[in-house]
Amino acid sequence: MENFPAYYTMLFNAITEALRLIGKSRHADAALLLKDAQIRAEDAYIEADSSPASPED
C-alpha cells in the first residue's frame, strides 16, 4: 500500500466519520468535524511543505 501524507489520511478519516454522523442525522456535528479537519489538514500540509527535505543517502 502506498504511503499517503498525514493530511490525506486525516481528511479521509474525517470524511468517513462525517458520513457516519450524517447517516445519524447529526449534520451540525458532521459540519464541525469537516471544518476542523480542513484546518488541521491545511496546517499539516503547510508544515510538511515548509519542512526541510530529508537528506539522501
N, CA, C and O atoms as CSV, one atom per row, in Angstrom:
chain,resi,resn,atom,element,x,y,z
A,1,MET,N,N,0.842,-1.186,0.000
A,1,MET,CA,C,0.000,0.000,0.000
A,1,MET,C,C,0.882,1.242,0.000
A,1,MET,O,O,1.918,1.292,0.662
A,2,GLU,N,N,0.453,2.223,-0.744
A,2,GLU,CA,C,1.212,3.465,-0.858
A,2,GLU,C,C,1.152,4.245,0.458
A,2,GLU,O,O,0.145,4.219,1.165
A,3,ASN,N,N,2.237,4.930,0.767
A,3,ASN,CA,C,2.303,5.727,1.991
A,3,ASN,C,C,1.807,7.145,1.686
A,3,ASN,O,O,2.528,7.940,1.083
A,4,PHE,N,N,0.589,7.456,2.100
A,4,PHE,CA,C,-0.009,8.756,1.827
A,4,PHE,C,C,0.414,9.766,2.888
A,4,PHE,O,O,0.739,9.388,4.013
A,5,PRO,N,N,0.409,11.060,2.530
A,5,PRO,CA,C,0.735,12.094,3.523
A,5,PRO,C,C,-0.272,12.083,4.676
A,5,PRO,O,O,-1.422,11.675,4.511
A,6,ALA,N,N,0.178,12.532,5.824
A,6,ALA,CA,C,-0.666,12.539,7.028
A,6,ALA,C,C,-1.947,13.336,6.810
A,6,ALA,O,O,-3.005,12.940,7.299
A,7,TYR,N,N,-1.872,14.454,6.083
A,7,TYR,CA,C,-3.065,15.276,5.883
A,7,TYR,C,C,-4.114,14.551,5.044
A,7,TYR,O,O,-5.311,14.771,5.229
A,8,TYR,N,N,-3.683,13.692,4.127
A,8,TYR,CA,C,-4.636,12.912,3.333
A,8,TYR,C,C,-5.393,11.939,4.236
A,8,TYR,O,O,-6.621,11.858,4.190
A,9,THR,N,N,-4.648,11.209,5.050
A,9,THR,CA,C,-5.263,10.250,5.967
A,9,THR,C,C,-6.193,10.955,6.943
A,9,THR,O,O,-7.273,10.453,7.255
A,10,MET,N,N,-5.770,12.123,7.426
A,10,MET,CA,C,-6.581,12.909,8.353
A,10,MET,C,C,-7.925,13.275,7.708
A,10,MET,O,O,-8.980,13.120,8.323
A,11,LEU,N,N,-7.872,13.759,6.470
A,11,LEU,CA,C,-9.109,14.132,5.778
A,11,LEU,C,C,-9.975,12.914,5.473
A,11,LEU,O,O,-11.194,12.957,5.642
A,12,PHE,N,N,-9.350,11.836,5.025
A,12,PHE,CA,C,-10.101,10.623,4.711
A,12,PHE,C,C,-10.866,10.127,5.932
A,12,PHE,O,O,-12.048,9.793,5.838
A,13,ASN,N,N,-10.195,10.080,7.065
A,13,ASN,CA,C,-10.842,9.618,8.298
A,13,ASN,C,C,-11.959,10.559,8.732
A,13,ASN,O,O,-13.002,10.109,9.207
A,14,ALA,N,N,-11.747,11.856,8.574
A,14,ALA,CA,C,-12.785,12.823,8.945
A,14,ALA,C,C,-14.006,12.690,8.036
A,14,ALA,O,O,-15.141,12.783,8.503
A,15,ILE,N,N,-13.779,12.475,6.762
A,15,ILE,CA,C,-14.896,12.300,5.832
A,15,ILE,C,C,-15.677,11.038,6.178
A,15,ILE,O,O,-16.908,11.041,6.172
A,16,THR,N,N,-14.961,9.968,6.478
A,16,THR,CA,C,-15.616,8.719,6.868
A,16,THR,C,C,-16.486,8.927,8.106
A,16,THR,O,O,-17.629,8.473,8.153
A,17,GLU,N,N,-15.940,9.612,9.100
A,17,GLU,CA,C,-16.698,9.879,10.329
A,17,GLU,C,C,-17.871,10.823,10.051
A,17,GLU,O,O,-18.957,10.633,10.598
A,18,ALA,N,N,-17.663,11.836,9.210
A,18,ALA,CA,C,-18.741,12.772,8.882
A,18,ALA,C,C,-19.893,12.050,8.185
A,18,ALA,O,O,-21.059,12.336,8.460
A,19,LEU,N,N,-19.578,11.129,7.296
A,19,LEU,CA,C,-20.635,10.358,6.635
A,19,LEU,C,C,-21.421,9.526,7.641
A,19,LEU,O,O,-22.638,9.386,7.519
A,20,ARG,N,N,-20.731,8.975,8.630
A,20,ARG,CA,C,-21.409,8.216,9.682
A,20,ARG,C,C,-22.357,9.133,10.463
A,20,ARG,O,O,-23.490,8.757,10.763
A,21,LEU,N,N,-21.882,10.333,10.785
A,21,LEU,CA,C,-22.713,11.290,11.519
A,21,LEU,C,C,-23.918,11.735,10.694
A,21,LEU,O,O,-25.021,11.868,11.223
A,22,ILE,N,N,-23.708,11.963,9.409
A,22,ILE,CA,C,-24.817,12.349,8.532
A,22,ILE,C,C,-25.859,11.237,8.486
A,22,ILE,O,O,-27.061,11.502,8.479
A,23,GLY,N,N,-25.391,9.997,8.455
A,23,GLY,CA,C,-26.305,8.853,8.475
A,23,GLY,C,C,-27.158,8.808,9.727
A,23,GLY,O,O,-28.241,8.223,9.724
A,24,LYS,N,N,-26.676,9.425,10.802
A,24,LYS,CA,C,-27.431,9.501,12.059
A,24,LYS,C,C,-28.143,10.846,12.202
A,24,LYS,O,O,-28.609,11.190,13.288
A,25,SER,N,N,-28.228,11.604,11.113
A,25,SER,CA,C,-28.866,12.927,11.074
A,25,SER,C,C,-28.200,13.932,12.010
A,25,SER,O,O,-28.857,14.843,12.514
A,26,ARG,N,N,-26.914,13.770,12.239
A,26,ARG,CA,C,-26.157,14.713,13.079
A,26,ARG,C,C,-25.359,15.644,12.154
A,26,ARG,O,O,-24.128,15.657,12.164
A,27,HIS,N,N,-26.099,16.416,11.360
A,27,HIS,CA,C,-25.499,17.239,10.317
A,27,HIS,C,C,-24.590,18.330,10.869
A,27,HIS,O,O,-23.525,18.588,10.307
A,28,ALA,N,N,-24.989,18.967,11.948
A,28,ALA,CA,C,-24.166,20.035,12.527
A,28,ALA,C,C,-22.839,19.473,13.041
A,28,ALA,O,O,-21.791,20.093,12.863
A,29,ASP,N,N,-22.885,18.310,13.672
A,29,ASP,CA,C,-21.653,17.673,14.149
A,29,ASP,C,C,-20.742,17.316,12.977
A,29,ASP,O,O,-19.526,17.485,13.052
A,30,ALA,N,N,-21.338,16.821,11.898
A,30,ALA,CA,C,-20.559,16.466,10.710
A,30,ALA,C,C,-19.889,17.705,10.118
A,30,ALA,O,O,-18.721,17.659,9.732
A,31,ALA,N,N,-20.625,18.804,10.049
A,31,ALA,CA,C,-20.063,20.040,9.505
A,31,ALA,C,C,-18.902,20.539,10.358
A,31,ALA,O,O,-17.869,20.940,9.824
A,32,LEU,N,N,-19.065,20.517,11.673
A,32,LEU,CA,C,-17.978,20.943,12.565
A,32,LEU,C,C,-16.755,20.047,12.418
A,32,LEU,O,O,-15.623,20.530,12.396
A,33,LEU,N,N,-16.983,18.758,12.319
A,33,LEU,CA,C,-15.888,17.810,12.146
A,33,LEU,C,C,-15.118,18.094,10.860
A,33,LEU,O,O,-13.887,18.098,10.858
A,34,LEU,N,N,-15.838,18.332,9.774
A,34,LEU,CA,C,-15.187,18.598,8.494
A,34,LEU,C,C,-14.432,19.925,8.500
A,34,LEU,O,O,-13.337,20.016,7.945
A,35,LYS,N,N,-15.004,20.945,9.118
A,35,LYS,CA,C,-14.312,22.236,9.204
A,35,LYS,C,C,-13.025,22.105,10.008
A,35,LYS,O,O,-11.991,22.649,9.620
A,36,ASP,N,N,-13.083,21.385,11.124
A,36,ASP,CA,C,-11.894,21.164,11.946
A,36,ASP,C,C,-10.845,20.367,11.173
A,36,ASP,O,O,-9.657,20.687,11.223
A,37,ALA,N,N,-11.280,19.337,10.466
A,37,ALA,CA,C,-10.346,18.519,9.686
A,37,ALA,C,C,-9.700,19.336,8.577
A,37,ALA,O,O,-8.521,19.148,8.275
A,38,GLN,N,N,-10.453,20.235,7.972
A,38,GLN,CA,C,-9.901,21.088,6.925
A,38,GLN,C,C,-8.784,21.957,7.485
A,38,GLN,O,O,-7.722,22.073,6.874
A,39,ILE,N,N,-9.011,22.557,8.622
A,39,ILE,CA,C,-7.999,23.412,9.251
A,39,ILE,C,C,-6.764,22.598,9.615
A,39,ILE,O,O,-5.638,23.015,9.342
A,40,ARG,N,N,-6.975,21.427,10.238
A,40,ARG,CA,C,-5.837,20.595,10.646
A,40,ARG,C,C,-5.057,20.086,9.435
A,40,ARG,O,O,-3.829,20.015,9.474
A,41,ALA,N,N,-5.762,19.732,8.362
A,41,ALA,CA,C,-5.092,19.249,7.156
A,41,ALA,C,C,-4.303,20.369,6.478
A,41,ALA,O,O,-3.191,20.143,6.001
A,42,GLU,N,N,-4.870,21.565,6.432
A,42,GLU,CA,C,-4.140,22.702,5.862
A,42,GLU,C,C,-2.879,22.984,6.666
A,42,GLU,O,O,-1.815,23.222,6.094
A,43,ASP,N,N,-2.992,22.959,7.982
A,43,ASP,CA,C,-1.822,23.177,8.838
A,43,ASP,C,C,-0.766,22.100,8.607
A,43,ASP,O,O,0.424,22.406,8.520
A,44,ALA,N,N,-1.194,20.841,8.508
A,44,ALA,CA,C,-0.256,19.737,8.273
A,44,ALA,C,C,0.403,19.865,6.908
A,44,ALA,O,O,1.590,19.574,6.763
A,45,TYR,N,N,-0.361,20.301,5.902
A,45,TYR,CA,C,0.194,20.486,4.557
A,45,TYR,C,C,1.253,21.583,4.560
A,45,TYR,O,O,2.333,21.420,3.992
A,46,ILE,N,N,0.935,22.696,5.203
A,46,ILE,CA,C,1.887,23.810,5.276
A,46,ILE,C,C,3.136,23.383,6.030
A,46,ILE,O,O,4.254,23.699,5.622
A,47,GLU,N,N,2.946,22.666,7.129
A,47,GLU,CA,C,4.081,22.182,7.922
A,47,GLU,C,C,4.960,21.244,7.093
A,47,GLU,O,O,6.186,21.350,7.124
A,48,ALA,N,N,4.338,20.333,6.357
A,48,ALA,CA,C,5.095,19.385,5.532
A,48,ALA,C,C,5.821,20.109,4.406
A,48,ALA,O,O,6.942,19.748,4.049
A,49,ASP,N,N,5.180,21.130,3.850
A,49,ASP,CA,C,5.767,21.883,2.745
A,49,ASP,C,C,6.940,22.736,3.210
A,49,ASP,O,O,7.869,22.975,2.439
A,50,SER,N,N,6.913,23.202,4.462
A,50,SER,CA,C,7.972,24.076,4.961
A,50,SER,C,C,9.091,23.311,5.655
A,50,SER,O,O,10.118,23.892,6.006
A,51,SER,N,N,8.897,22.001,5.855
A,51,SER,CA,C,9.937,21.193,6.490
A,51,SER,C,C,11.080,20.973,5.511
A,51,SER,O,O,10.852,20.776,4.318
A,52,PRO,N,N,12.309,21.007,6.017
A,52,PRO,CA,C,13.435,20.748,5.124
A,52,PRO,C,C,13.378,19.315,4.601
A,52,PRO,O,O,12.929,18.400,5.290
A,53,ALA,N,N,13.835,19.150,3.389
A,53,ALA,CA,C,13.836,17.823,2.779
A,53,ALA,C,C,14.782,16.897,3.528
A,53,ALA,O,O,15.797,17.330,4.074
A,54,SER,N,N,14.435,15.626,3.544
A,54,SER,CA,C,15.294,14.639,4.197
A,54,SER,C,C,16.568,14.460,3.387
A,54,SER,O,O,16.520,14.401,2.158
A,55,PRO,N,N,17.702,14.372,4.061
A,55,PRO,CA,C,18.950,14.158,3.319
A,55,PRO,C,C,18.949,12.780,2.667
A,55,PRO,O,O,18.505,11.793,3.254
A,56,GLU,N,N,19.452,12.739,1.454
A,56,GLU,CA,C,19.513,11.470,0.734
A,56,GLU,C,C,20.809,10.765,1.065
A,56,GLU,O,O,21.841,11.399,1.285
A,57,ASP,N,N,20.743,9.433,1.097
A,57,ASP,CA,C,21.949,8.640,1.369
A,57,ASP,C,C,22.759,8.453,0.118
A,57,ASP,O,O,23.809,7.812,0.152
